[in-house]
Amino acid sequence: MPIPNRFTAYLVTRNEQGAFHGEVRTDLTPDRLPEGDLVVRVEYSSLNYKDALSATGHPGVTKAFPHVPGIDAAGTVAESRSGRFAPGDEVVVTGYRLGMDHWGGLAQYVRIPAEWAVPLPAGMSLEESMRLGTAGFTAALCVDAVLGPERRRGEEPVLVTGATGGVAMVAIALLARLGVPVAALTRKEEARARLLRLGAREVLAPADLGPGDKPMLKERWGSVVDTIGGELLGHLLKSTCSAGVVAACGMASGNHFESTVYPFILRGVTLAGIDSGWTPMDRRVRLWNRLATDWRVDLGPISTLIGLDGVDGCVRDLLAGTHVGRTVVRLGGGR
């Protein structure tokens, strides 16, 4: 599967005035790809908030430009210097440094270290893998944490915050698939019907949580998947039931929160940090295989398929907070 002399990608550049500009380029050459022992012909990628930050020059995500964003990629191995993979193998790549300081998946070809790639699970298509992408894998890590052996098996629902985001919507679908009662928290009243169809048993607004000024609050949530962070995280720790797990995977509302030791020493609450970027490969493979089997969910109703020409608009929506669900980017013929 020879690599062509030219390929197409979404390239972000910075001009002399420091402004960033993204555009679809059809003239990129293979010598511009970073080092690695695996070249993948990308069929699909997906868009995440981190991609929007990279595409607009956020220094905490990407420092060197020109740059190709895209923290997700799924495709077919074109060249391999690794014993793990051979040309023609289908793989999924999420996390590590892809799309951050390493040219990413919004390109027809990526070159990566082989240890970043996961074999595409049997029964899962490349497009389905990118309906999940980093968001879906992060949701799986959260669900794995809150359903662990220490979780209290009560009737109280698992609360999922930031419910219209990609991670949250996949988490809701996964928990509902597994028969776990789910409460969805969102400021977007217009999303209520969609979240109920996805599997949430109730949809709440932040005001429904009540005041959080007491050291401890009434036990309300069996566990929590929190994509928001900030002050809300401290509030939810106080209202999580005995032996519950709060899986923290985002900071849309800020990177600081206040708490006391009370939830931990009086109720045995666990605060589980979720880092999908550097998950060990054995756990990564295990969860991807579960997502293709007993954790399989249909994400078609919350997914949109675009080409590279639609990236600019999606980036704007992500930064404005108006993006809902999952956006898959098609780069090749696909299957």
C-alpha positions as CSV (number, residue, x, y, z in Angstrom):
1,M,0.0,0.0,0.0
2,P,2.4,2.7,-1.2
3,I,2.1,6.2,0.2
4,P,1.2,8.8,-2.5
5,N,3.5,11.7,-3.2
6,R,0.8,14.2,-2.0
7,F,-1.9,13.8,0.5
8,T,-4.7,16.0,2.0
9,A,-4.9,17.3,5.5
10,Y,-6.3,20.1,7.6
11,L,-3.2,22.2,8.3
12,V,-3.1,25.0,10.9
13,T,-0.5,27.8,10.3
14,R,0.5,30.9,12.3
15,N,1.3,34.1,10.5
16,E,3.8,36.8,11.4
17,Q,1.2,38.7,13.5
18,G,0.6,35.5,15.6
19,A,-2.9,34.8,14.1
20,F,-3.8,31.1,13.4
21,H,-5.5,29.9,10.3
22,G,-6.7,26.4,9.4
23,E,-7.3,25.2,5.9
24,V,-7.6,22.0,3.8
25,R,-4.4,21.4,1.9
26,T,-3.9,18.8,-0.8
27,D,-0.2,19.3,-1.4
28,L,1.4,17.8,1.8
29,T,4.3,15.4,1.2
30,P,5.2,12.3,3.3
31,D,8.5,13.8,4.3
32,R,6.6,16.2,6.5
33,L,5.2,13.5,8.7
34,P,6.8,13.0,12.1
35,E,8.9,10.1,13.1
36,G,7.4,6.7,13.9
37,D,7.5,3.0,12.8
38,L,3.9,2.8,11.6
39,V,2.2,4.7,8.8
40,V,-1.6,4.6,8.8
41,R,-3.9,5.5,6.0
42,V,-6.6,7.3,7.9
43,E,-10.2,6.6,6.9
44,Y,-11.9,8.4,9.8
45,S,-11.0,10.8,12.5
46,S,-13.3,12.7,15.0
47,L,-13.4,16.1,16.6
48,N,-12.9,16.9,20.2
49,Y,-12.6,20.1,22.3
50,K,-8.8,19.5,22.5
51,D,-8.8,19.6,18.6
52,A,-10.5,23.0,18.7
53,L,-7.9,24.3,21.1
54,S,-5.1,23.0,18.9
55,A,-6.7,24.4,15.8
56,T,-6.7,27.9,17.4
57,G,-3.2,27.8,18.8
58,H,-3.8,27.1,22.5
59,P,-0.2,26.8,23.8
60,G,-1.2,24.2,26.4
61,V,-2.1,21.8,23.6
62,T,0.1,22.7,20.7
63,K,3.2,24.9,20.6
64,A,4.8,24.2,17.2
65,F,3.2,25.2,13.9
66,P,2.4,24.4,11.1
67,H,0.4,21.6,12.7
68,V,-2.2,19.0,11.8
69,P,-4.7,18.5,14.7
70,G,-6.7,15.4,15.4
71,I,-6.3,13.4,18.6
72,D,-8.2,10.4,17.0
73,A,-7.5,8.3,13.9
74,A,-8.8,5.0,12.5
75,G,-7.5,3.4,9.4
76,T,-5.3,0.8,7.7
77,V,-1.6,0.2,8.2
78,A,0.2,1.3,5.0
79,E,3.8,0.8,6.2
80,S,5.2,-1.0,9.3
81,R,8.6,-1.4,10.8
82,S,7.0,-3.1,13.9
83,G,6.4,-6.8,14.5
84,R,3.0,-5.9,16.0
85,F,1.3,-4.8,12.8
86,A,1.5,-5.6,9.1
87,P,0.3,-3.6,6.1
88,G,-3.4,-4.0,5.7
89,D,-4.1,-4.3,9.5
90,E,-6.9,-2.0,10.7
91,V,-6.1,0.1,13.8
92,V,-7.5,2.7,16.1
93,V,-5.3,5.4,17.6
94,T,-6.3,7.7,20.4
95,G,-4.4,9.6,23.1
96,Y,-0.7,9.8,23.7
97,R,0.7,12.9,21.9
98,L,-1.4,12.4,18.7
99,G,-2.7,15.7,17.4
100,M,-1.0,17.7,20.2
101,D,2.8,18.0,19.6
102,H,2.6,15.1,17.0
103,W,0.8,15.6,13.7
104,G,-2.7,14.1,14.1
105,G,-5.6,12.4,12.5
106,L,-7.1,15.2,10.4
107,A,-4.9,13.9,7.5
108,Q,-5.1,11.1,5.1
109,Y,-1.9,9.7,6.6
110,V,-0.3,9.7,10.0
111,R,3.1,8.3,11.1
112,I,3.2,7.1,14.7
113,P,5.0,4.9,17.1
114,A,3.4,1.4,16.8
115,E,2.8,1.3,20.6
116,W,0.1,3.9,20.2
117,A,-2.1,1.7,18.0
118,V,-4.9,-0.6,19.1
119,P,-6.0,-3.4,16.7
120,L,-9.5,-2.6,15.5
121,P,-11.8,-4.9,17.6
122,A,-13.6,-7.7,15.7
123,G,-17.1,-6.7,14.6
124,M,-16.4,-2.9,14.9
125,S,-16.1,-0.8,11.8
126,L,-13.6,2.0,11.4
127,E,-16.4,4.6,11.4
128,E,-17.9,3.1,14.5
129,S,-14.6,3.4,16.3
130,M,-14.5,7.1,15.6
131,R,-18.1,7.6,16.7
132,L,-16.5,6.7,20.0
133,G,-12.9,8.1,19.6
134,T,-11.2,9.7,22.6
135,A,-14.6,10.8,24.0
136,G,-16.0,7.3,23.9
137,F,-12.9,5.7,25.3
138,T,-12.9,8.3,28.1
139,A,-16.5,7.5,28.8
140,A,-15.6,3.8,29.0
141,L,-12.9,4.5,31.5
142,C,-15.4,6.5,33.6
143,V,-18.0,3.7,33.5
144,D,-15.3,1.2,34.3
145,A,-14.4,3.3,37.4
146,V,-17.9,3.8,38.7
147,L,-19.0,0.2,38.1
148,G,-15.8,-1.2,39.8
149,P,-16.0,-3.7,42.7
150,E,-16.0,-0.9,45.3
151,R,-19.2,0.8,43.9
152,R,-22.2,0.8,46.2
153,R,-24.9,-1.2,44.5
154,G,-27.9,0.9,45.5
155,E,-30.9,2.3,43.7
156,E,-29.5,5.8,43.5
157,P,-28.7,7.0,40.0
158,V,-25.3,7.7,38.5
159,L,-25.2,11.4,37.7
160,V,-23.5,12.4,34.5
161,T,-22.7,16.1,34.2
162,G,-22.2,18.2,31.0
163,A,-24.7,15.8,29.5
164,T,-24.7,17.1,25.9
165,G,-20.9,16.7,25.5
166,G,-19.4,13.7,23.7
167,V,-18.0,12.0,26.7
168,A,-21.2,12.5,28.7
169,M,-23.5,11.3,26.0
170,V,-21.5,8.1,25.4
171,A,-21.4,7.5,29.2
172,I,-25.2,7.9,29.4
173,A,-25.7,5.4,26.6
174,L,-23.2,2.9,28.1
175,L,-24.7,3.1,31.6
176,A,-28.2,2.7,30.2
177,R,-27.1,-0.2,28.1
178,L,-25.8,-1.9,31.3
179,G,-29.1,-1.2,33.2
180,V,-27.8,1.5,35.5
181,P,-30.2,4.3,36.3
182,V,-28.8,7.6,35.0
183,A,-29.5,11.2,35.8
184,A,-28.2,13.8,33.2
185,L,-27.2,17.3,34.2
186,T,-27.3,20.0,31.6
187,R,-28.0,23.7,31.2
188,K,-29.6,23.0,27.8
189,E,-33.3,22.5,28.4
190,E,-33.8,21.9,24.6
191,A,-31.7,18.7,24.9
192,R,-34.0,17.1,27.5
193,A,-36.0,14.9,25.0
194,R,-32.8,13.7,23.3
195,L,-31.1,12.8,26.6
196,L,-34.2,10.8,27.7
197,R,-34.1,8.9,24.4
198,L,-30.4,8.2,24.9
199,G,-31.2,6.4,28.2
200,A,-31.3,9.0,31.0
201,R,-34.1,8.4,33.4
202,E,-34.2,12.1,34.5
203,V,-32.7,15.3,33.2
204,L,-31.7,18.0,35.7
205,A,-30.6,21.6,35.5
206,P,-27.8,22.9,37.8
207,A,-30.5,24.7,39.9
208,D,-32.0,21.3,40.7
209,L,-28.9,20.4,42.7
210,G,-29.8,22.9,45.5
211,P,-27.3,24.8,47.7
212,G,-24.0,23.2,48.4
213,D,-22.7,25.4,51.3
214,K,-22.9,22.7,54.0
215,P,-19.9,20.5,54.8
216,M,-21.9,17.4,53.8
217,L,-25.1,17.0,51.8
218,K,-27.8,14.4,51.6
219,E,-26.7,11.2,49.8
220,R,-28.2,11.5,46.4
221,W,-25.9,9.9,43.7
222,G,-24.8,6.3,43.7
223,S,-21.7,7.5,41.7
224,V,-20.9,10.4,39.4
225,V,-19.3,10.9,35.9
226,D,-18.1,14.5,36.0
227,T,-17.0,16.2,32.8
228,I,-17.3,19.7,34.3
229,G,-15.0,20.1,37.2
230,G,-14.8,23.4,39.0
231,E,-17.0,24.2,42.0
232,L,-19.5,21.6,40.9
233,L,-17.1,18.8,41.6
234,G,-16.8,19.8,45.3
235,H,-20.6,19.9,45.5
236,L,-21.0,16.5,44.0
237,L,-18.5,14.9,46.4
238,K,-20.6,16.0,49.3
239,S,-23.8,14.4,47.8
240,T,-22.4,11.1,46.6
241,C,-23.5,8.0,48.5
242,S,-21.4,5.8,50.8
243,A,-18.8,3.9,48.8
244,G,-19.7,5.8,45.6
245,V,-17.1,6.8,43.0
246,V,-16.8,10.2,41.4
247,A,-15.0,9.9,38.0
248,A,-13.5,13.3,37.1
249,C,-12.5,13.6,33.5
250,G,-13.0,17.3,32.5
251,M,-12.8,20.9,33.6
252,A,-15.3,22.8,31.4
253,S,-16.1,24.9,34.5
254,G,-12.6,25.4,35.8
255,N,-9.6,23.5,37.1
256,H,-10.0,24.3,40.8
257,F,-12.5,23.0,43.3
258,E,-12.8,23.0,47.1
259,S,-13.5,20.0,49.3
260,T,-13.0,18.6,52.8
261,V,-11.9,15.2,53.9
262,Y,-15.5,14.4,55.0
263,P,-16.8,12.6,51.9
264,F,-13.7,10.4,51.9
265,I,-13.5,9.5,55.6
266,L,-17.2,9.6,56.5
267,R,-18.7,7.9,53.4
268,G,-15.7,6.3,51.8
269,V,-16.3,8.2,48.5
270,T,-13.6,7.7,45.9
271,L,-12.4,10.5,43.6
272,A,-11.1,8.7,40.5
273,G,-9.1,10.8,38.1
274,I,-9.5,9.7,34.4
275,D,-6.6,10.1,32.1
276,S,-7.4,8.6,28.7
277,G,-4.2,9.8,27.0
278,W,-1.8,7.5,28.8
279,T,-3.9,4.5,29.7
280,P,-1.8,1.4,29.7
281,M,-2.2,-0.7,26.5
282,D,-3.6,-3.8,28.2
283,R,-6.4,-1.8,29.7
284,R,-6.9,0.2,26.5
285,V,-7.3,-3.0,24.5
286,R,-9.6,-4.6,27.0
287,L,-12.0,-1.6,27.0
288,W,-12.0,-1.2,23.2
289,N,-12.9,-4.9,23.0
290,R,-15.7,-4.4,25.5
291,L,-17.0,-1.4,23.5
292,A,-17.3,-3.8,20.5
293,T,-19.1,-6.5,22.5
294,D,-21.1,-6.4,25.8
295,W,-20.7,-2.6,26.0
296,R,-21.7,-1.9,22.4
297,V,-24.0,1.0,21.9
298,D,-25.5,2.6,18.8
299,L,-24.1,6.1,18.6
300,G,-25.6,6.9,15.2
301,P,-28.3,9.1,16.6
302,I,-25.8,11.4,18.3
303,S,-23.1,11.4,15.6
304,T,-22.6,13.6,12.6
305,L,-20.4,12.8,9.6
306,I,-18.4,15.6,7.9
307,G,-15.4,16.0,5.6
308,L,-12.4,18.1,6.2
309,D,-14.2,21.1,4.7
310,G,-16.5,21.0,7.7
311,V,-13.8,21.2,10.4
312,D,-13.8,25.0,10.7
313,G,-17.5,25.2,11.5
314,C,-17.2,22.4,14.1
315,V,-14.2,24.1,15.7
316,R,-16.3,27.2,16.1
317,D,-19.2,25.3,17.7
318,L,-16.9,23.5,20.1
319,L,-15.3,26.7,21.3
320,A,-18.7,28.4,21.6
321,G,-20.1,25.5,23.6
322,T,-22.9,24.8,21.1
323,H,-21.6,21.5,19.8
324,V,-23.7,18.5,20.8
325,G,-22.7,14.8,20.5
326,R,-20.0,13.3,18.3
327,T,-18.6,14.6,15.0
328,V,-16.8,12.0,12.7
329,V,-14.5,13.2,10.0
330,R,-14.3,11.1,6.8
331,L,-10.9,11.2,5.1
332,G,-10.9,8.0,2.9
333,G,-13.1,5.5,1.3
334,G,-14.0,3.9,4.6
335,R,-16.0,0.8,5.2
